[in-house]
Amino acid sequence: MWFKCWDKISSYSFKIHHHYYQYIGSKRVSKTWWRKLLFSWVIGWTVASIWIFCYMSSQATEKRKETLASMCDERARMLQDQFNVSMNHIQAMSILISTFHHGKNPSAIDQRTFAKYTERTAFERPLTSGVAYAVRVLHSEREQFEKQQGWTIKRMDTLEQNPVHKDDYNPDLLEPSPIQEEYAPVIFAQDIVSHVVSIDMLSGKEDRENVLRARKSGKGVLTAPFRLLKTNCLGVILTFAVYKRDLPSNATPNERIQATDGYLGGVFDIESLVEKLLQQLASKQKIVVNVLDTTNQSYPISMYGSNSSDDGLEHVSYLNFGDPFRKHEMRCRFKQKPPWPWLAITTSIGILVIALLVGHIFHATVNRIAKVEDDCHKMMELKKQAEAADVAKSQFLATVSHEIRTPMNGVLGMLHMLMDTDLDVTQLDYVRTAQASGKDLVALINEVLDQAKIESGKLELEEVQFDLRAVLDVVLSLFSGKSQDEGVELAVYISDQVPEMLIGDPGRFRQIITNLMGNSIKFTEKGHILVTVHLVEEVIDSIEVETESSSKNTLSGFPVADRRQSWKGFRNFSQEVSLHPFSDSINLIISVEDTGEGIPLEAQSRVFTPFMQVGPSISRTHGGTGIGLSISKCLVGLMKGEIGFVSIPKIGSTFTFTAVFTSGCSSSKEYKSQQINNQSNSISSEFHGMRALIMDPRPVRAKVSRYHIQRLGIHVEVVSDWKQCLSSFSRGNNAIHMVLIEQEVWDRDLNSSSLVINNLEKIDHGTPPKVFLLSNSINSSRTNTTTSGVCNLTVIPKPLRASTLAASLQRAMGVGNKGNPRNGELPSLSLRNILLGRKILIVDDNNVNLKVAAGALKKYGANVVTATRGIEAIELLTPPHEFDACFMDIQMPEMDGFEATRRIREMEQNINGIQFRNLSVETYNSVSNWHVPILAMTADVIQATHEECLRRGMDGYVSKPFEAEQLYREVSRFFQ
């Protein structure tokens, strides 16, 4: 039932909400209508509360009536049951008298015996006050009877007319009974009523009627209430006739009268009996009890109690004392007034209050919703304005970027082409300075664009395969010159546990490392900058990789900040991370450690705030916009990682971040093989099997050197001084092909160093090893001075990288390619071999960009054709044609690059469809499937533009300003 009610309430509430949103929400209803609805709500619930009060009050009254009826019926039932018990016992006594008094001669009962018996059996008659027996005496037997008894039969009617007090009562003073046909004098009586002995029961009005009805009916009959003799208390008498012999149940009244011997009566003191009964049934709720004789309905006789009561409630319980002629009833009332119906009052008031609160809440809700809707409309307007401003901002940035990058492309491109001409030293320095300034400007533009994309949430990451070690080698090459100028040691170490190939965004990863290392280069004047890469699981499980703040265990010997504090708050370190060696997910932790100035404590809280500098003079002293770390933090977040730092003023700083990549290995077996020997796969096999000896007293620095040399497939042994070096050679177990000596060891004792080198050249175990000096300075005079007198000593500049290290070893060892390619570039001859004879179309509305691109591609032997409009490109690329590739600008007048590409692809599809229907292929230069590679050229570097290029049918993307190598790298993918 309750569930059904709740369903109805829920559906009703739903309808209210539905109508609200349909009408009120759409503002179709005026305030006047809403006020009327609220007023009706209040009036309705007020009426409902009054009805609830009345209903609960009536329920309380009914419950009070039921309680009164239960209590009254219980008292009436007990009074009736006890009366019946007494009546049955009196009837049994009548049989006893008939048997032992009238049935025996002489009689076995006298007054003394009767009094003693009735006194002892009084407990069986709890409601009787006394018992007496009157014998039937005819007038003819009166004289003999009085002589026999020794007293005269007295009359009773004088006492009924003139009642006396119990203390003044004297039976000897009573008058003799008048002459009548028969008499009923009392001969036996209980001691308590012995004063009625000798009194004629037929001489009293009530008793006479009672006696006559009793012998006529054969049943017990009651008198009307009357004042008892002597006690003057209100009572009744129960009378049974005593017959001479047993009569049948259908005996006639005359037969009963003739067979009557006497009359046995029981006296009941109603007041005292009812009082005892009420005491036995005492309860918390006291009631007033009235016992009435209602034989005469018009004039009922009160047998017990009073008629006064303060409560209108009354219950009547009918009593059956066995006399069908007499009618009795018990009337009950509560003695106290009914209590206030507090439950009904509180419930009704509570419901009314709740209803008023609901009305108030609903009213407030409607007002609030209306206000929220107004605010929502305002917010929508503001949102539209903000979106329009964001679009305008994006368009502005894209336009500004494009307009700046386009001339910068011409400036840098022309400078690059100018460097290939014959210039003297001063002119070359000027050109390089201008080119560096242009690149700084481009980097600044990229940072501002990145920050704008971060704020608009449009920054996205690529998912491509890349070599992590090659990426860090490129970053090292960017800062190697400045670190050598400053005398700061720059190094990178990557754990063998890190896979060689990863899947992620190498450009954004390189940007993070570049930002962190760039800051370290700015603020570090001495000591070192160390970049380390480990697996997160490796750092958690291994104590070996943790750096202690000891000068003996650092790269340069300078104290550093404890890197463990930089990742203290990372989530990955606050919970257990299990190592899954064959999982595709690779969790890396990268630390950039320096021994620079450190960050002041008061400035550490705003390190990652955009456009915030540590101090006002920082930007003037070191340059920068103050958004590099902010961008790095965002990029780390996109890589599902965290970034933190620890910095101690005058000691240095350590920045640590985590990043999640995907393993670039195709199988777990490949992953395991890369873990065992992951360095030798990327280097030629010319150094495989060789052995090298590194002499370095610093464990961290020796570990870094070993890492780079092992990448070439060389087995490495580390010693700390000259003594261990000679000891290693003296053992002679395996031939050592090269010795790499740290310059710090060499500079300690030049004489000892030269002596040992000379001894190494005299070793009898074959070809003496090549000796290399690992130098961190590019000061040529110092190096020449240091190595003077040593003929077979090659200097390898730091920072160590695979390409420069391999080139130095190749030249010195006389193996492999003895050239010195820069930063992993391929020789120009190789480029010319790939692009030689290739016909490439360049489409751009800017003549400067055409010259730059054409000059870069012609430099490598390509046959370049230029066009300034999209329509020209369509005409030139209509099959059949001889072009191998096309570079197309996106933003051009009349027809942009997207539309031109779309039309070219449609023409190619139509031609391919025609050939598919078995038409002549010779018409189209024997090309079965036409698809010329089209690469976009644009100054817009937003990710959405790149995706749009691919969606429109383009095959690649080149951002301005571009360099010759960038154009080659994109176009060569289609010629290999």
GUMARDREN-75263 format. One record per residue (C-alpha): x, z, y; residue in one letter. Coordinates in steps of 0.5 Angstrom, whole numbers, padded with zeros to 4 digits, always signed. Layout:
# GUMARDREN-75263
XZYA...
***
This chain:
# GUMARDREN-75263
+0000+0000+0000M+0006+0002+0005W+0009-0004+0003F+0003-0009+0005K+0002-0005+0011C+0010-0006+0013W+0009-0013+0011D+0003-0014+0016K+0007-0010+0021I+0013-0015+0020S+0009-0021+0021S+0005-0019+0027Y+0012-0017+0030S+0015-0024+0028F+0009-0027+0031K+0010-0023+0038I+0017-0025+0038H+0015-0032+0037H+0010-0032+0042H+0015-0029+0047Y+0020-0034+0046Y+0015-0040+0046Q+0011-0037+0053Y+0015-0031+0056I+0022-0034+0054G+0019-0041+0057S+0017-0037+0064K+0009-0040+0062R+0006-0033+0064V+0006-0030+0070S+0008-0022+0072K+0001-0021+0073T-0001-0023+0066W+0005-0019+0063W+0002-0013+0067R-0005-0013+0064K-0002-0014+0057L+0002-0008+0058L-0004-0004+0061F-0008-0006+0055S-0002-0003+0051W-0002+0003+0054V-0010+0004+0054I-0010+0002+0047G-0005+0007+0044W-0008+0012+0048T-0015+0011+0045V-0011+0011+0038A-0008+0017+0040S-0015+0021+0041I-0018+0018+0035W-0012+0021+0031I-0013+0027+0034F-0020+0028+0032C-0019+0025+0025Y-0013+0030+0024M-0017+0036+0027S-0023+0034+0023S-0019+0034+0017Q-0016+0041+0018A-0023+0043+0019T-0025+0040+0012E-0019+0044+0009K-0021+0050+0012R-0028+0049+0010K-0025+0048+0003E-0021+0054+0003T-0027+0058+0005L-0031+0055+0000A-0026+0057-0006S-0025+0064-0003M-0032+0065-0003C-0034+0062-0010D-0028+0066-0013E-0031+0073-0010R-0038+0071-0012A-0036+0069-0019R-0032+0075-0020M-0038+0079-0018L-0043+0076-0022Q-0038+0076-0028D-0037+0084-0027Q-0045+0085-0026F-0046+0081-0033N-0041+0085-0036V-0045+0092-0034S-0052+0089-0035M-0050+0087-0043N-0047+0094-0044H-0054+0097-0041I-0058+0093-0046Q-0053+0095-0051A-0055+0102-0049M-0062+0101-0050S-0061+0099-0057I-0057+0105-0058L-0063+0110-0055I-0068+0106-0059S-0064+0107-0066T-0062+0114-0065F-0067+0117-0060H-0074+0114-0062H-0071+0112-0069G-0070+0119-0072K-0074+0125-0072N-0071+0130-0069P-0068+0126-0064S-0060+0125-0065A-0059+0125-0057I-0060+0130-0052D-0058+0130-0044Q-0052+0133-0046R-0050+0128-0051T-0052+0122-0046F-0049+0125-0040A-0042+0126-0044K-0043+0119-0047Y-0044+0115-0041T-0039+0119-0037E-0034+0116-0042R-0036+0109-0043T-0037+0108-0035A-0031+0104-0035F-0034+0099-0039E-0039+0098-0033R-0035+0097-0027P-0041+0096-0022L-0046+0101-0024T-0046+0108-0021S-0050+0111-0026G-0055+0110-0032V-0061+0114-0033A-0067+0113-0039Y-0074+0114-0037A-0079+0115-0043V-0086+0112-0043R-0091+0118-0043V-0099+0117-0043L-0103+0122-0039H-0106+0125-0046S-0099+0127-0048E-0097+0129-0041R-0098+0137-0042E-0095+0137-0049Q-0089+0133-0046F-0088+0138-0040E-0088+0144-0045K-0083+0141-0049Q-0078+0139-0043Q-0079+0145-0040G-0080+0142-0033W-0086+0138-0029T-0086+0131-0028I-0084+0130-0021K-0087+0124-0016R-0082+0119-0012M-0086+0116-0007D-0085+0122-0002T-0078+0121-0002L-0079+0114-0001E-0083+0116+0005Q-0079+0121+0008N-0071+0120+0005P-0067+0127+0006V-0059+0128+0006H-0056+0128+0000K-0054+0136+0002D-0061+0137+0003D-0064+0134-0004Y-0067+0139-0009N-0071+0137-0014P-0075+0143-0015D-0078+0142-0009L-0081+0135-0011L-0089+0135-0012E-0091+0134-0019P-0093+0127-0020S-0101+0125-0019P-0105+0124-0025I-0105+0117-0028Q-0105+0113-0034E-0098+0113-0036E-0092+0116-0034Y-0084+0114-0034A-0080+0121-0033P-0073+0121-0033V-0071+0125-0039I-0063+0123-0040F-0058+0121-0034A-0051+0121-0033Q-0048+0127-0029D-0047+0123-0023I-0055+0121-0022V-0057+0127-0026S-0062+0129-0020H-0067+0124-0022V-0068+0128-0029V-0076+0129-0029S-0078+0124-0023I-0083+0119-0025D-0081+0112-0024M-0088+0109-0024L-0089+0114-0018S-0084+0110-0014G-0087+0103-0011K-0080+0099-0013E-0079+0102-0019D-0086+0102-0022R-0086+0094-0020E-0079+0094-0024N-0081+0098-0030V-0087+0094-0031L-0084+0087-0030R-0078+0089-0035A-0083+0091-0041R-0087+0085-0040K-0081+0080-0040S-0077+0084-0045G-0071+0082-0040K-0067+0086-0035G-0070+0086-0028V-0067+0088-0021L-0071+0092-0016T-0070+0090-0009A-0065+0093-0005P-0067+0100-0003F-0064+0107-0001R-0062+0111-0007L-0064+0118-0008L-0059+0123-0005K-0054+0119-0003T-0058+0115+0001N-0054+0109+0000C-0056+0102-0001L-0057+0100-0008G-0061+0096-0014V-0063+0099-0020I-0063+0094-0027L-0068+0096-0032T-0069+0094-0039F-0075+0096-0043A-0074+0100-0050V-0078+0098-0055Y-0081+0101-0062K-0079+0096-0066R-0076+0089-0066D-0080+0084-0063L-0080+0076-0064P-0077+0072-0058S-0084+0069-0057N-0088+0076-0057A-0094+0076-0052T-0093+0081-0046P-0099+0085-0049N-0095+0086-0055E-0089+0088-0051R-0093+0093-0047I-0096+0096-0053Q-0089+0097-0057A-0085+0100-0051T-0082+0107-0052D-0078+0108-0045G-0074+0105-0040Y-0067+0105-0039L-0064+0103-0032G-0057+0102-0029G-0056+0104-0021V-0052+0099-0017F-0049+0102-0011D-0048+0095-0008I-0043+0097-0002E-0038+0101-0005S-0038+0096-0011L-0037+0089-0007V-0032+0093-0003E-0028+0095-0009K-0028+0087-0011L-0026+0085-0004L-0020+0090-0004Q-0018+0087-0011Q-0018+0080-0008L-0014+0081-0002A-0011+0075+0001S-0007+0073+0008K-0013+0070+0010Q-0019+0075+0011K-0026+0073+0010I-0032+0077+0012V-0037+0077+0006V-0045+0078+0006N-0049+0079+0000V-0056+0078+0001L-0063+0078-0003D-0066+0072-0001T-0072+0073-0006T-0076+0073+0001N-0073+0067+0004Q-0076+0069+0011S-0074+0076+0011Y-0067+0076+0007P-0065+0083+0005I-0058+0085+0007S-0054+0088+0001M-0047+0088+0004Y-0044+0086+0010G-0046+0085+0017S-0048+0078+0020N-0043+0078+0026S-0038+0073+0026S-0033+0069+0031D-0033+0063+0027D-0038+0058+0026G-0036+0056+0019L-0040+0059+0014E-0040+0058+0006H-0046+0060+0001V-0045+0062-0006S-0051+0063-0010Y-0051+0069-0015L-0054+0070-0022N-0055+0077-0024F-0060+0075-0030G-0067+0076-0026D-0070+0070-0025P-0075+0073-0020F-0070+0076-0016R-0065+0071-0012K-0058+0073-0009H-0053+0070-0005E-0046+0071-0002M-0045+0068+0005R-0037+0068+0007C-0034+0067+0014R-0027+0067+0016F-0025+0074+0020K-0021+0070+0025Q-0022+0065+0030K-0019+0058+0027P-0012+0056+0030P-0010+0051+0034W-0009+0044+0031P-0002+0044+0033W+0000+0038+0028L-0006+0034+0030A-0004+0035+0037I+0004+0034+0036T+0002+0028+0032T-0002+0025+0037S+0002+0026+0043I+0008+0024+0039G+0005+0017+0037I+0003+0016+0044L+0010+0018+0047V+0013+0013+0042I+0008+0008+0044A+0009+0009+0051L+0017+0008+0050L+0016+0002+0046V+0012-0001+0052G+0017+0001+0056H+0023-0001+0052I+0019-0008+0051F+0018-0008+0058H+0025-0007+0060A+0027-0012+0054T+0023-0017+0057V+0026-0016+0064N+0033-0016+0061R+0031-0022+0057I+0029-0025+0063A+0035-0023+0067K+0040-0025+0061V+0036-0032+0061E+0037-0033+0069D+0045-0030+0068D+0045-0035+0062C+0043-0041+0066H+0048-0039+0071K+0053-0038+0066M+0051-0045+0063M+0052-0048+0070E+0059-0044+0071L+0060-0047+0064K+0059-0054+0066K+0063-0053+0072Q+0069-0050+0068A+0068-0056+0063E+0068-0061+0068A+0074-0057+0072A+0078-0057+0065D+0076-0064+0064V+0079-0065+0071A+0085-0061+0070K+0086-0065+0063S+0086-0071+0066Q+0090-0069+0072F+0095-0067+0068L+0095-0073+0063A+0095-0077+0070T+0101-0073+0073V+0104-0073+0066S+0104-0081+0066H+0105-0082+0073E+0112-0078+0072I+0114-0080+0065R+0113-0087+0067T+0118-0087+0073P+0123-0082+0069M+0123-0087+0063N+0126-0092+0068G+0131-0087+0071V+0133-0085+0064L+0133-0091+0061G+0137-0095+0066M+0142-0089+0066L+0143-0090+0059H+0144-0097+0059M+0149-0096+0065L+0153-0091+0061M+0154-0097+0056D+0157-0101+0062T+0165-0100+0064D+0165-0094+0069L+0171-0090+0071D+0171-0082+0070V+0168-0080+0076T+0162-0085+0076Q+0161-0083+0068L+0160-0076+0070D+0155-0078+0076Y+0151-0082+0071V+0151-0076+0066R+0149-0071+0071T+0143-0075+0073A+0141-0076+0066Q+0142-0069+0065A+0137-0067+0071S+0132-0072+0069G+0132-0069+0062K+0131-0062+0065D+0125-0065+0069L+0122-0068+0063V+0123-0061+0059A+0120-0058+0065L+0114-0062+0065I+0113-0061+0057N+0113-0054+0058E+0107-0054+0063V+0103-0059+0059L+0104-0054+0053D+0102-0048+0057Q+0096-0052+0059A+0094-0054+0052K+0095-0047+0050I+0090-0045+0055E+0085-0050+0054S+0086-0049+0046G+0088-0056+0045K+0095-0055+0042L+0095-0057+0035E+0101-0057+0029L+0103-0063+0025E+0104-0063+0018E+0110-0067+0016V+0116-0066+0011Q+0122-0064+0014F+0129-0061+0013D+0130-0054+0016L+0137-0054+0016R+0138-0061+0019A+0133-0058+0025V+0137-0052+0026L+0144-0057+0026D+0140-0061+0032V+0139-0055+0036V+0146-0053+0035L+0148-0059+0038S+0144-0058+0044L+0148-0052+0046F+0155-0053+0043S+0158-0055+0049G+0155-0050+0053K+0157-0044+0048S+0164-0047+0048Q+0165-0047+0055D+0162-0040+0056E+0167-0038+0050G+0161-0035+0046V+0161-0036+0039E+0154-0040+0036L+0152-0040+0029A+0147-0041+0024V+0146-0038+0017Y+0140-0040+0012I+0139-0036+0006S+0140-0040-0001D+0133-0038-0002Q+0130-0042+0003V+0128-0049+0000P+0131-0055+0003E+0125-0059+0005M+0119-0056+0008L+0112-0058+0010I+0110-0056+0017G+0111-0058+0025D+0119-0059+0026P+0118-0061+0033G+0114-0054+0035R+0119-0050+0030F+0125-0053+0034R+0122-0052+0040Q+0121-0044+0039I+0128-0044+0036I+0131-0048+0043T+0127-0043+0047N+0130-0037+0044L+0137-0040+0044M+0136-0042+0051G+0135-0035+0053N+0140-0032+0049S+0145-0038+0052I+0143-0036+0059K+0144-0029+0059F+0150-0028+0054T+0157-0029+0057E+0161-0026+0051K+0160-0024+0044G+0156-0029+0040H+0149-0032+0038I+0147-0032+0031L+0141-0035+0028V+0139-0033+0021T+0133-0035+0017V+0131-0031+0010H+0124-0031+0006L+0120-0025+0008V+0120-0023+0001E+0128-0023+0001E+0128-0018+0007V+0123-0013+0005I+0126-0013-0002D+0134-0013+0000S+0138-0008+0004I+0143-0013+0004E+0140-0018+0010V+0139-0012+0014E+0144-0012+0020T+0147-0005+0022E+0149-0003+0029S+0156-0003+0027S+0161-0007+0031S+0165-0008+0024K+0159-0012+0021N+0157-0017+0027T+0159-0024+0028L+0164-0023+0034S+0165-0015+0033G+0161-0013+0039F+0155-0008+0038P+0148-0011+0037V+0141-0009+0037A+0138-0007+0030D+0134-0013+0028R+0130-0008+0024R+0126-0005+0030Q+0124-0012+0032S+0120-0013+0026W+0117-0006+0026K+0110-0008+0028G+0109-0014+0024F+0103-0014+0019R+0107-0017+0013N+0112-0011+0013F+0106-0006+0014S+0103-0008+0007Q+0106-0010+0000E+0108-0017+0000V+0110-0020-0007S+0114-0025-0008L+0112-0031-0012H+0117-0036-0013P+0113-0042-0015F+0108-0041-0010S+0107-0047-0005D+0107-0042+0001S+0113-0040+0004I+0114-0034+0009N+0120-0035+0013L+0123-0030+0018I+0128-0032+0023I+0132-0028+0028S+0136-0030+0034V+0141-0024+0036E+0145-0024+0042D+0150-0020+0045T+0148-0021+0052G+0145-0017+0058E+0139-0015+0055G+0132-0014+0058I+0131-0008+0062P+0126-0003+0059L+0121-0003+0065E+0121-0011+0064A+0120-0011+0056Q+0112-0010+0057S+0111-0017+0060R+0116-0021+0056V+0111-0026+0053F+0107-0026+0060T+0107-0033+0062P+0110-0035+0069F+0113-0028+0069M+0121-0027+0070Q+0125-0020+0068V+0127-0020+0076G+0126-0024+0082P+0133-0026+0082S+0133-0029+0075I+0130-0036+0076S+0135-0037+0082R+0141-0035+0078T+0139-0038+0071H+0133-0042+0072G+0127-0043+0068G+0119-0042+0069T+0118-0036+0065G+0113-0039+0060I+0118-0041+0054G+0117-0034+0051L+0109-0035+0052S+0109-0042+0049I+0113-0039+0043S+0109-0034+0042K+0103-0038+0042C+0106-0043+0037L+0108-0037+0032V+0101-0035+0032G+0099-0042+0030L+0104-0042+0025M+0100-0036+0022K+0106-0031+0024G+0108-0026+0029E+0114-0025+0034I+0117-0019+0036G+0124-0017+0039F+0128-0011+0041V+0133-0010+0047S+0138-0005+0049I+0141-0006+0056P+0148-0008+0056K+0148-0009+0049I+0144-0015+0047G+0137-0017+0045S+0134-0019+0038T+0128-0024+0037F+0125-0024+0031T+0119-0028+0029F+0115-0030+0022T+0112-0037+0020A+0108-0040+0014V+0110-0047+0012F+0109-0050+0005T+0114-0052+0000S+0116-0059+0000G+0118-0059-0007C+0113-0063-0012S+0114-0058-0018S+0117-0051-0019S+0123-0054-0023K+0125-0058-0017E+0124-0051-0013Y+0128-0047-0018K+0134-0053-0018S+0134-0053-0010Q+0135-0045-0010Q+0141-0046-0015I+0144-0051-0011N+0140-0053-0005N+0146-0055-0001Q+0149-0061-0005S+0143-0065-0005N+0144-0067+0003S+0151-0069+0003I+0155-0074-0001S+0159-0072-0007S+0166-0074-0004E+0167-0066-0004F+0164-0064-0010H+0169-0060-0015G+0174-0058-0009M+0175-0051-0008R+0176-0048-0001A+0179-0041+0002L+0176-0038+0008I+0181-0032+0011M+0176-0028+0016D+0176-0020+0016P+0169-0020+0019R+0164-0020+0013P+0158-0023+0017V+0162-0029+0020R+0166-0030+0013A+0159-0031+0011K+0156-0036+0016V+0163-0040+0015S+0162-0040+0007R+0154-0042+0008Y+0156-0049+0012H+0162-0050+0007I+0158-0049+0001Q+0153-0054+0004R+0158-0060+0002L+0159-0058-0005G+0165-0054-0004I+0167-0048-0008H+0169-0042-0003V+0173-0036-0004E+0173-0031+0002V+0180-0026+0004V+0181-0022+0009S+0188-0022+0011D+0195-0026+0009W+0196-0022+0004K+0190-0023+0000Q+0191-0030+0001C+0198-0031-0002L+0195-0027-0008S+0190-0032-0009S+0195-0037-0009F+0200-0034-0013S+0195-0033-0019R+0194-0040-0019G+0188-0040-0024N+0185-0046-0020N+0187-0051-0015A+0185-0049-0008I+0184-0056-0004H+0184-0053+0003M+0185-0046+0007V+0180-0045+0013L+0183-0039+0018I+0179-0036+0023E+0183-0036+0030Q+0182-0029+0031E+0187-0028+0024V+0192-0033+0027W+0192-0030+0034D+0194-0024+0031R+0201-0025+0029D+0203-0033+0030L+0210-0032+0027N+0207-0029+0020S+0202-0035+0021S+0207-0040+0021S+0211-0037+0016L+0205-0037+0011V+0203-0044+0012I+0210-0046+0011N+0210-0042+0004N+0204-0046+0002L+0207-0052+0003E+0212-0051-0002K+0207-0049-0007I+0209-0052-0014D+0202-0053-0017H+0201-0060-0014G+0199-0062-0007T+0199-0057-0002P+0192-0055+0001P+0190-0057+0008K+0190-0052+0013V+0184-0052+0018F+0183-0047+0024L+0176-0045+0026L+0176-0045+0033S+0171-0043+0038N+0174-0045+0044S+0175-0052+0047I+0181-0050+0051N+0186-0056+0049S+0192-0052+0052S+0191-0046+0048R+0189-0050+0042T+0196-0054+0043N+0200-0047+0044T+0197-0044+0038T+0198-0049+0033T+0205-0051+0036S+0210-0051+0031G+0205-0052+0025V+0205-0060+0023C+0199-0060+0018N+0194-0056+0022L+0187-0059+0024T+0183-0055+0029V+0175-0055+0027I+0171-0053+0033P+0165-0048+0033K+0159-0048+0032P+0160-0051+0025L+0155-0056+0023R+0154-0060+0017A+0156-0067+0020S+0162-0065+0024T+0165-0060+0019L+0164-0066+0014A+0167-0071+0019A+0173-0066+0020S+0174-0065+0013L+0174-0073+0012Q+0179-0075+0017R+0184-0069+0015A+0183-0070+0007M+0183-0078+0007G+0176-0078+0003V+0170-0082+0005G+0168-0085+0012N+0173-0083+0017K+0168-0084+0023G+0165-0079+0027N+0158-0081+0028P+0154-0076+0033R+0149-0071+0031N+0147-0075+0025G+0146-0082+0028E+0147-0088+0024L+0153-0093+0026P+0151-0098+0031S+0153-0104+0026L+0148-0101+0021S+0142-0101+0027L+0144-0108+0028R+0143-0110+0021N+0136-0107+0020I+0134-0110+0027L+0138-0116+0027L+0134-0122+0027G+0127-0118+0028R+0122-0121+0033K+0119-0115+0037I+0113-0116+0042L+0113-0111+0048I+0107-0110+0052V+0107-0106+0058D+0105-0107+0065D+0111-0104+0068N+0117-0108+0069N+0122-0102+0069V+0119-0100+0062N+0119-0107+0059L+0127-0107+0062K+0128-0101+0058V+0125-0102+0052A+0128-0109+0051A+0135-0107+0053G+0135-0101+0048A+0132-0106+0042L+0137-0112+0044K+0142-0107+0044K+0141-0107+0036Y+0140-0114+0035G+0133-0115+0036A+0129-0121+0039N+0125-0118+0044V+0119-0122+0047V+0115-0118+0053T+0108-0119+0056A+0105-0115+0061T+0097-0115+0059R+0093-0114+0053G+0090-0121+0053I+0097-0124+0053E+0099-0119+0047A+0092-0122+0043I+0094-0129+0044E+0101-0128+0042L+0099-0124+0036L+0094-0129+0034T+0096-0131+0027P+0100-0135+0025P+0105-0132+0029H+0113-0129+0027E+0113-0122+0030F+0115-0117+0026D+0113-0111+0030A+0109-0109+0037C+0110-0104+0042F+0104-0103+0046M+0103-0099+0052D+0096-0096+0052I+0094-0095+0060Q+0094-0102+0062M+0089-0106+0067P+0084-0111+0065E+0085-0109+0058M+0088-0103+0055D+0092-0102+0049G+0086-0099+0045F+0082-0105+0046E+0087-0110+0045A+0089-0107+0038T+0082-0107+0036R+0081-0114+0037R+0088-0116+0034I+0086-0112+0028R+0079-0116+0028E+0083-0122+0028M+0087-0120+0022E+0081-0118+0018Q+0078-0124+0019N+0084-0128+0017I+0085-0124+0011N+0078-0125+0009G+0078-0132+0009I+0084-0132+0005Q+0081-0128+0000F+0076-0134-0001R+0081-0138-0004N+0082-0142+0002L+0089-0145+0004S+0095-0140+0005V+0100-0145+0008E+0096-0145+0014T+0098-0138+0016Y+0105-0139+0014N+0104-0137+0007S+0103-0130+0009V+0097-0127+0004S+0096-0120+0008N+0096-0120+0016W+0098-0113+0019H+0103-0113+0024V+0106-0106+0026P+0103-0104+0033I+0106-0098+0036L+0103-0094+0042A+0108-0093+0048M+0105-0088+0053T+0107-0082+0057A+0101-0078+0055D+0103-0073+0050V+0097-0070+0048I+0096-0069+0041Q+0089-0072+0042A+0092-0078+0044T+0096-0079+0038H+0090-0078+0034E+0086-0083+0038E+0092-0088+0037C+0092-0088+0029L+0084-0088+0029R+0084-0094+0033R+0089-0098+0028G+0096-0097+0031M+0101-0095+0026D+0106-0090+0030G+0107-0087+0037Y+0113-0087+0042V+0112-0082+0048S+0115-0084+0055K+0121-0083+0057P+0124-0085+0050F+0131-0087+0048E+0134-0093+0044A+0134-0088+0038E+0127-0086+0038Q+0125-0094+0039L+0129-0095+0033Y+0127-0089+0028R+0120-0091+0029E+0120-0099+0028V+0125-0098+0022S+0120-0095+0018R+0117-0102+0017F+0123-0106+0016F+0127-0101+0010Q
***
